[in-house]
């Protein structure tokens, strides 16, 4: 009974907040107000509260721009959590655009939708991402290209770092800052999840979205730990593969430290 009351409360509050903020976001997008970058963070913070997601941040978000964040990816919750922490836009696969609810939210947040299978569109998409970063926006890349079970980092695809290379000529300093970030789901009601219970928060993609969303709300308080790592400076002479390898190593170290309950120095 309590679980269903929690679901009803979350639904009512999220609906009420959306009715107020979404029209304002549409206007902000229409006139390209800077407010369009800030409103999603307000909305996602409220949603995280309603879903029972408790976000803890360690490390420091880079002040330098242009900035690309590279994060591990285990769930749709990652988007909620990262959006609650900073004013960000996401690089998403084109299929997300047509998803119910999340497709609308992605468009309202002005995500960049990419068609990875069509090489002829790669240049245009990279230019759009580069332009957004050059304008001061923080762009989030999930370099695994898919979701994991939350216990490990999958193989990082170096080709997805092409947008950082494209943004270098637009940077006044000739540098694009690429910062690793790890999102780890560590506890439920204060009790450590462990590797066998972590899929409670993870969404590998073969699970129906609505039942997973309901399960998240029903289970209550989940701790999400966001860890910002040491950034890499991407310059014209930088090797994309070297950057991707370095970023992958740092994300993996951040993630493993959090999953094992260790503090990050």
C-alpha positions, 0 to 999 in steps of 0.5 A: 500500500505504501509503495503505491502511495509513493507511486501516486505521489511521484506521478502527481508531483512530476505531472504538476511540475511538468505542466508548469515547466515544459511550456516555459522550456518550449518558449525558451527553446523557441527564442534560444534563451539561456534559461533553456539550459537551466530549466532541465536541471530544476525539473530533473532535481525534482524528479530525482526527489520524487523517484527517491534517488539521492544524488551525491557528488564527489570531485569537481566539474571543470570550469573550462570550456569547451567541455565534454563529459564522458560517462559510463551508462547503465540506465535511463537514470543516468540521464536524470542524475547527471541532469540534476547535477549540471546544465547539460545536453546529451548525445543520443542515438536517433532511436531515442527521439521516438521513445515515449516520454523520454524522446520528448524529454530528450528533445526538450533538453535539446539533445543531439541525435546521431545516426551512427550507422550512416557515415555520410551524416557523421560530419554534420552531426559532429559539427553540430556537437562542436558548435554547441560546445563552442557556445559554452554548452556542456555535452555528455557522451556515453562512449560505451554506446549502450547500457551495461549492468552497472557493475562494470564499464563496457568497451569504449568506442573511440570513434564517438570522440570525433565530436571533441576533435571537431570542436578544437578549431572553434576553441579560443585556446585550441583545446577541448576539455574532456572530463571523465565522470562515473555514475554508480548506484551503491545503496538501497535504503542505506544498505549496500546493493552488491553486484547481484542487486545492482541491476535493480537500478540498471536498465540493460535495454531488454527490460520494459521501461514502464515496469522498471520505472515503477520498480524504481519508485516502489523500492524507494531510496537509491543512492547515486554517486557521481564522481568527476575525474581528472580531465584530458586536454584534447588538441589538434595533435591529440590522438583520438584513440589515446584520449579514449583509452585514457578516459576509459581507464579513468572512468573505470577507476572512478566506477570501481572505487565507488562500487567498492565503497572506497573514497576517491583521492 
